[in-house]
Amino acid sequence: MATTNLTLSVPVELRKKMEQFPEINWSALMRRLLESQVQRLALKEQLIKQLDSEREFDKEALRIGDEIKQRAWEKLKKEGW
């Protein structure tokens, strides 16, 4: 897997606090956090596209339902209702 470097700027106070935990691989932690966030955003995008698709389906179903009701009403009117 090819990699690239990313430089982050953090406030001095945060860096000092991070240094209190030398056992933490901050680079690996940030990489996992970034991967997780990207996966969540990709899933969110996929769900939004699916919802948009379902909305279009719902609109079409409602249009067809309205058309059927209109035809039924016209038929009933012709029959004297």
C-alpha positions in Angstrom: 0.0 0.0 0.0 1.4 3.3 -1.0 1.4 6.0 1.6 1.9 9.8 1.8 2.7 12.1 4.6 0.2 14.5 6.2 1.3 17.2 8.5 -1.0 18.3 11.4 -0.7 21.4 13.4 -1.7 21.2 17.0 -1.6 23.8 19.8 1.5 23.7 22.0 -0.5 22.8 25.0 -2.0 19.8 23.3 1.4 18.6 22.1 2.6 18.8 25.7 -0.3 16.7 26.9 0.3 14.2 24.1 4.0 13.9 25.2 2.7 12.6 28.6 1.7 9.4 26.8 4.7 8.3 24.9 3.3 4.8 24.6 0.7 6.1 22.2 1.6 5.9 18.5 -0.1 9.2 17.6 0.5 8.7 13.9 -1.2 5.3 13.9 -4.1 6.6 16.0 -4.7 9.6 13.6 -4.5 7.2 10.7 -7.2 5.0 12.2 -9.4 8.0 13.1 -9.1 9.4 9.5 -9.9 6.0 8.0 -13.0 5.7 10.3 -14.2 9.1 9.4 -13.8 8.6 5.7 -15.7 5.3 5.9 -18.5 7.0 7.8 -18.7 9.8 5.3 -18.7 7.3 2.4 -21.5 5.4 4.1 -23.5 8.6 4.7 -23.1 9.6 1.0 -24.3 6.1 -0.1 -27.3 6.3 2.2 -28.2 9.8 1.0 -28.1 8.5 -2.7 -30.3 5.6 -1.7 -32.8 7.9 0.0 -32.9 10.1 -3.0 -33.6 7.1 -5.2 -36.4 6.0 -2.9 -37.9 9.4 -2.9 -38.1 9.3 -6.7 -39.7 5.9 -6.5 -42.2 7.2 -3.9 -43.1 10.2 -6.2 -43.7 7.9 -9.1 -45.8 5.5 -7.0 -47.9 8.4 -5.8 -48.3 9.8 -9.3 -49.5 6.4 -10.5 -51.8 6.0 -7.6 -53.3 9.5 -8.3 -53.8 8.5 -11.9 -55.6 5.3 -11.0 -57.8 7.1 -8.6 -58.7 9.7 -11.2 -59.5 7.0 -13.8 -61.7 5.2 -11.2 -63.5 8.4 -10.3 -64.1 9.2 -14.0 -65.5 5.6 -14.5 -67.8 6.0 -11.5 -69.1 9.4 -12.8 -69.9 7.8 -16.1 -71.9 5.1 -14.2 -73.9 7.8 -12.5 -72.3 8.0 -9.1 
